[in-house]
Amino acid sequence: MDFSKGTHSILQYNHEKDEYTSWEEAGVFMSEPMIVPNPDGTEELDALVMVSVFDNNLQANRLVMIDAKTMKTVSDTKLPFKLSMTLHQGWFQDLQ
């Protein structure tokens, strides 16, 4: 994550090419992201980045899922309740 004045970003850095791709939205402040690998994936970046954010524009929390390879949003859900900004992420599969 990159914290700059007035914005937060999630960076995906390719050290071999010295390039990065980022995900960010104006007015959105995020909690700790977590990478969830695709259990059937065959590539290193075949995963989702899951993060809860507070959207200052909507005055609401959202759960955002980002494709780790492209850094594009694949799912975005407004939550019906508030989450603490100090929340440390922990996403679990069905444990049955």
N, C-alpha and C positions, 0 to 999 in steps of 0.2 A: 504494500500500500504506500501511496505517496500522499503526504499531507502538505498542502501548500496553503497560503493565505486565501481563505474563502472557498477552497475546493478540496475535495478528496478524490483520489484516483486509485484504481487497481491497475498495476502494471504487469504485463507479461514481457519479460526480458529474454531475448535470445543472445546469449553471450558469444556464440560463434559468429554471428553477423553484427554484433554490437547494435542491435535494433530493439525497439520496444513498441508494443501496442498497448493501448490503455482503454479503460472503461471509466467514464465519469459523466455526471449530469450536474448542471448548474443548480445550486440550492439543495443538493442531496448530500447528506452526511452519513457515512456508513460505519457499521460496527465491524468486528473482525470477520473477514471472509474465510471460507473453507473450501478447499478443492475436494470434489467428490469424483473419483475415477469411474469411468464406465466399466463395469465388471466384464463386459464382452469386448472392450476396446483393445486395439492392437497398436495404437500410437501413444506416445508420451502425453500429448495434449488432448487425448480423447477423454474429456472430463468436463464437469460443470464447476463453475465457481459460484457458490451460494453465499449470499450476504443479506443481512437485514439492513435497511437504510431508514433514516428519517428524512422524509421529503418536506422541506420547509415550505415549498410552494403549496402543497396539499394539506400541510399540518397533520400528516399521518405517516405511520410506518408502512413499509412495503417489504416483501420478500422478493428478491431479484435473483434469477438464475442466469448465468452468463456462460456462453460457450468458451472454454479455455483456449481454444485454438484461434478463434476469430475475435474474441472479446466483444461479441455482440449479444445483446439481451435475447434470451430464448423464452423466458417466462417472467412475468412481473405481476405480483398480486398485492393489492392494497389490503392491509390487515385491519380487522375490526377492533383492534385493541392497541395500546401503546406498549412498546418494548423499551427497556433500559438501553441507553447508548453504550453502556459498559458491558453489554451482553457479549460473552465469549461463545462463539458458534460451536454447536455440536449437533450434527444431523445424523440421524440413525435410520437404518432400514428397518422394516418390520422384523421384530425379533421373535416372532412366533416359531 
